[in-house]
Structures are given as C-alpha cells and as structure tokens.
Amino acid sequence: MRFLHSLRSVGMTAGWGPSIGMTAGGFPSSLSSRPRERSDRAEGSPIRKEECPLLIGVLSDSHGRLERLAEAAEIFSSMGVETLIHCGDITTVEAVKTLADFEVHWVFGNCDWNEDPLRAAMIRFGHTCHGVRGELDVVGRRLGFTHGHRYEEFQAMVSSGENDVVFHGHTHVRRDEVEHGTRVICPGALHHAAPPGFVVLTVPELKSEWVDLLD
C-alpha cells in the first residue's frame, strides 16, 4: 500500500463513559421522527438496519483529491466498512465514482457549485443525495449530517434534540464535542488538513475511531 494510516479510538463506549473531547453523562437515545427534506435515493441503497454493530465511515471536504479518496476507500474496505457519509465539498464527478463500490450518503457543501452532474453520478452509482442535510435512522440511532456552511441550519440540527450525533465538515478541523446535549463530530478533511483523515463510527455504541492518512 502506498498510504500510511493509524487508528485512534476516541469515542464513547457502550456504557457512555467520558472520553477525549466529551463530557460525562449520556446522550439522547430516543429517536423521534419528523418530516425531512427530499432526497434523491437510488433503488437498493437503504441503510441495513438489521446489521449490528454497523461500521459507518464519515469523511468530508475531499475537494477532488482522488488519490486520498482512493486511499480512504482501500482502508474502508480493509476495515469492513460498507456504508459512508460524505459531508460535502465533493467538487468532482470523479470523486463520486471513486466511492462507487460503497453505499454512500452525500450532502453538498459550499464548493459544490455544479450540483446537477454530481447528483446524476450519485444516482448512477446507487448512492443517495440528501441535498444540504440528511438524517438516517441506523440500528436505533439517529445520525444527522450537513456540511456546516449554513450555520443556522446546522445549529438547528444540533439543538433540536432529535439526533444522537450530528456530523459536519467545512472547517477542516476535527472535533468531537457535546453541544446542547447532542454529540457533534467533524471528521476533519481529506484536503488542507493536518493530518488528512476521517472517522469510523460503530453503531449503536457510537464509538469513534480516527484514521490518519499520509499528508
């Protein structure tokens, strides 16, 4: 392999004990449903809720860096990750194609100016385009995700109390914190980040593992 990566577990355990970047105490576990923004979902691309535990790879701000996306894809495959969330700033159709073998849930970022070809590629590869925000119910957990450049909308997702975790991108800076009783995670970025990388979440435990790529 031409990449070098390391895994670092900094998430919460099943017992909800405190860990790096988080406060003690539990997170909301009841998942109430509400109307959501329309998604373009290809046939056959739902989350497999019956699989428990489920590994979900979360990445963001790839900005067309195909070599790093390919590295990430190889790591995901080696870890047994089949489902991904991408938090925006995709920028190229080739980026969507690079993750064609995965079940991917995409949202757009502020640098995704030309949405139509991106959306068409997502549908062509059986992925799901959620527009600017998405929410998934996975093994009894609700996961929200958006790019984060629409700050008021992002804050509404965090403060609603309806999500166990809200993922965002945009800042290119990793974080794993609690705001308004909701866990908030930025996986960092594949472009202009030190180090570049992503996070893998185990559901329903919500344990996170950070993966660093070679800068």
N, C-alpha and C positions, 0 to 999 in steps of 0.2 A: 504494500500500500504506500502511496506517496504522501499520505496525510499522517499527522501525529495528533492524537487526541487524548484527553484524560476525562474521567468521570469523577464528579464530586457530588456526593449526596448532601443536600442542604434542606430537604423538605421536611414535612411533618410526618410523624409515624402514625400508625393506625390508632394509637392511644391519644393523639392530639397533644403530645408534649411539645414544649417550646424548642425551637431550633434556630439556626442562624437567620437573622433578619426578620424574626417573627416574635410576637408576644405570646405569653402563656394564655391558655384557655382554648375553647373550641371555636369552630366556625359554624355558620348556619348549615344544617343538613337537610332541612325540608325544602323541596323544590316545587314552588308554585308555578303554574304555567300562566302565560299571558300572550296576547297576540304579538306576532313578530313581523318584522319587515320581510317582504317577499324575497325568497331565494330562488336561484336558478339551479335546481337539483337534477342531475342526470339520473337516469334509471339505474338502480342497483348500487347506489352509493351511500346507504344509511350506515350510521354507527352500529356495530354489532353489540348490542347491549347485553347479550347473554354471556359474552366472554368476560370472565372475572378472575384475576385482575386484568385490566387492559392497559397497555402502554400507548401513550399518545405523545408524539413528538411535536414540539411547538417551536417555530422559528419565525424570523421576521427580517425585514429590510435586507433582502438579498440583492436588490439593485442590479439585477442582471449578472451577478457573479456566478457564472455557470460552473466554474471549477470548484467553488466552495459548495454549491448546491450538490454537485456530484459526490463530493466527499461526504457531505451530510447524508445523502441517500445511501451511500455504502455503509455508513455507521448505523443508520436506522435499520437497514436490513440485517446487519450482524447482531443487533440487539433484539430482533424480532418485532420491531415496530412496524405496523402496517397502516396506522391512521395518523395523519398530520393535520396541524392547524398552522396556517401561514398568516401572520398579522399584517401583511401589506408591504407596499413598496416592492412590487414584483418586477415591474417595468418591461419585461420582455416575454413574448410567447415561448421562446426557447426555455425560459425558466420553468414554465408550466410543464413543458414536455419532459424536462429533466426529472420531474417527480411523477411521471406518468404511471409508474408501477404501484403507486400508493393511493390510498383513499385520502384525498386532501380536501380540507375545508378552507376556502380562501376569503379574505376581505381585502378591499382596496385601500391603498394609502395615498398620501398627497402627491406622490410622484408617479402614480398610475394614471397618467393623463388620458391615455387612449384605452379606455376600458373595453370597447367592443371586441377587438381581437383577443384580448386576454380572456374575456368571458366565453367567447366561442371555443378557445382552446381548452378551457376548463371543462366545458360540456363535452367536447370531443373525447377527452380522456376519462370521462366518467367521474369528474370531480364535482364539487358543489361550490358555487359562487354565492356568497351571502351578502354581497354589496358592501356596505361600510361597517356593518356589525353583524355578529352571529351569536347564537346561543344553542348549545347542544345539551341534551339530557343523556348522560352516559353512566351506566351502572349505578343509578341512584344519585348522581351528582349533576349539578348544572354548571356548565362551563360557558362563560361569556368571552367574546374576543372582538377586538376592534383595533384599528391602527393607533388611534390616540390623538390624531391631529385635530379632531373635532372635540375639543376639551370638554365642553358642556355635556355632550352626549356620552363621552367616556365616564365623566363623573356621575351621570345619572345611572349608568350601569353598575357602578361601584356602590352607590348609596342606596340603590333600590332594595337591597337585602335579598334579591331573588337568585343571585349567583353565588356558588361556593368559591369560585375563582374567576377573576377577570384577567385575561391576557391582553397585553398591548405591545405595540412597537414604538416607532417614531423617534424615541430618544437615543437609541443605540446603546443604552446603558442598562445593564442587568439590575433587576430589583426583585425582591420577594418580601413583601410587607403586608401589613393589615391596615386598611382604611375603612372606616365606617362599618367595622365588623366583617368586611369582605377581604379575602386574600387577593392581592394584586401582584401579578408576575409579569415582568418584561424579560423575554428570553435573551435580550441583547440583540445582536445583529450579525449578519454574515459579511457586511461591508462597513468599513470605517468603525471598527470596534476593536477593543484591546482587552482580551483576545476575542476574535470572532468565535461564535458558537451558538448553541441553542440549549433547550431544556427538554427533558423527557419526564412526563408526569405519569405516575402509576395511579390508576383509578380502580376502586373507590378510595384507596388510602390517601390519595393526594400527596404522595411522596415525590419529591422532585430530584432529578439528577442533572447537573450541569455538564455539558460536554464542550470542551475547548477544541477548536481547530488550529492548525498551524497558521500563524499570522504571516 
